[in-house]
Amino acid sequence: MRWTTMAMFLLFSLLCTAYAACGKSTGSNNPDTPPTDTASISDTTIRKMKVTIGSATFHVTLASNASAKAFLALLPLTVSMTELNGNEKYYDLPNNLPTNATNPGTIKTGDLLLWGSKTVVLFYKTFSTSYSYTRLGVIDNPDGLAAAVGAGNVTVSFEKE
């Protein structure tokens, strides 16, 4: 009886280890994440992007993460961003991006963040938050951003620099 119990314990341990190894993440928290060609983007390269709103242009320094790389691979992109809460504009992408959400504590004017796995959010006011986001980037100089986005929905163009 002891031998059978020990053998069952070892088999159970091996199965648990194998199961845990199969569940390792490959950088995405969602299996619906589309494949993107980001191999040519180096982690050490400073990635820049341009955001155009009407006649105003802002320069963004992208984060060094898989989410920013995947977003960069979608560019150029012109979208209608929806107003929310008097401090942000958002757009739902058609496909999920990789995520690594954390709570920033404070959202700053010019933050470009991902809420969930496909909602791109451009913040034009600073405030405290209890929500978690994945950082995509930050506008280098957000002066004039609130005026550029206005009070309602707005068309925003994102393009590589």
Secondary structure, 3 states (H helix, E strand, C coil): CHHHHHHHHHHHHHHHHHHHHHCCCCCCCCCCCCCCCCCCCCCCCCCEEEEEECCEEEEEEECCCHHHHHHHHCCCEEEEEEEECCCEEEEECCCCCCCCCECCCEECCCEEEEECCCEEEEECCCEECCCCEEEEEEECCCCCHHHHHCCCCEEEEEEEC
